[in-house]
Every structure is written in C-alpha cells, then in structure tokens.
Amino acid sequence: MPDHWHGLVELREGDISRVVARYKALVSSAVKRSSGRKSPVWQKSFQDRALRKDDDIVAAARYLVANPLRAGLVDRIGNYPYWNAVWL
C-alpha cells in the first residue's frame, strides 16, 4: 500500500509494540538514508488485531495480500510486487 503497511506478524515472545517500534525505526532509517527525507515517515501510533488460536491464519493472510487489489492498485494480486506471505 502506498501510504500504510499491513502485516501479519507471529510473536513467539515479547509484545507487538516493541516489534512495531523496531520495524518503524529500521524502515525510517532506510527511507531517510536513501531519499534524504527529514520529516517523519510514520505516525506515532498503530492499530493491531490479535488472532486467536481458532482464527484462520490463512484467511487473514489472504485478506492482507488482497488489499492492493481491493484498493485498485493492481488488477491481479500477482502484479503487486509484495503480495506473497509464508502462510499461503
């Protein structure tokens, strides 16, 4: 997605806030280094949703992967360069 990130993250330990903070820091550094950008890359907050053990992880992955299609960015999921997921 051009203005936000959707991801499916499996936590083995720790909490999602630390994982997201680390991800944002790494991406921000890379963007600023490659573009010279000075302004913030991310908003301060984020939204999350926990999957329960009985939730269908494949259905959740398919939903996330299909976001560019629903947003009209591509006409086929395979045309989006970041479409894949290890759960599919």
N, C-alpha and C positions, 0 to 999 in steps of 0.2 A: 504494500500500500504506500502511496507517495507521502502521506502525512502522518502515519502512525504505524505501529508494529503490533502484530498479533502473534502470539507464540504459545506453544504447548510445552511446558517445562515439567520434567519429572524431578521432584525433590526427594533425595534419599535422606538428607538431613538438613538442618538449618531452616531458614524461613525465606519466603518469596521476596520479602523486602530487600534483603541483602543481595539476593541473586539479581533482582531488577536494578538495584543501585550499581552493582558491578558491571552489568551489561550496558547500562546507560553511560557509565564512565568510559568504558572501552570504546563504544561507538562514538561518543562525543570527541574523544581524543583523536580518533582516526579521521573523523569528518573535519575537525578543525585543522589538523595537520595537513590534510590533502587539499583543503579549499581555502585556508587562511581565514575562515569564518571566526568571528569574535563573539557573536551572540550565542545564547544558549541553544542547544539542539533539541532538548526535551523539556516538557512541562515538569514541574516538581512532583506531581502525583501520578498515580497509575491505577488502573482498575484490574482486579483479578477475580477469578472464579475457580473455586476448588472443585475437582471431580471426586466423587465418592467412588469407593471400590466397585459398586454396582453400576456406575455410569459406563456408557460405551465409549471407550477412548478412541476407537476407530471412527465413530460418528463425529466426535469432537474434532478430530484431526481433519476429516473430510470437510466439515463446516469451515474450519480455518483456511484450508487450502483453496476452497471455492470463493473466498472473499474477493479476490481480484475479478473473478468472473461476474459476481453479483454487482460489483462496483462499476462494471462496464470498461475495465482497463484492458481486457482481452476478450476474444470471442471463444477461446478454448483454454482450459486450465493449463495445458502443456505449453502454451505460448508465454506464460508468465515465468520469468527466469528463476523464481524462488518458490516454486509450487510444491515441492516434494516434502515428505515427512517420513520419519523412520517407522511410524505406526501404520503406514498404508501399505 
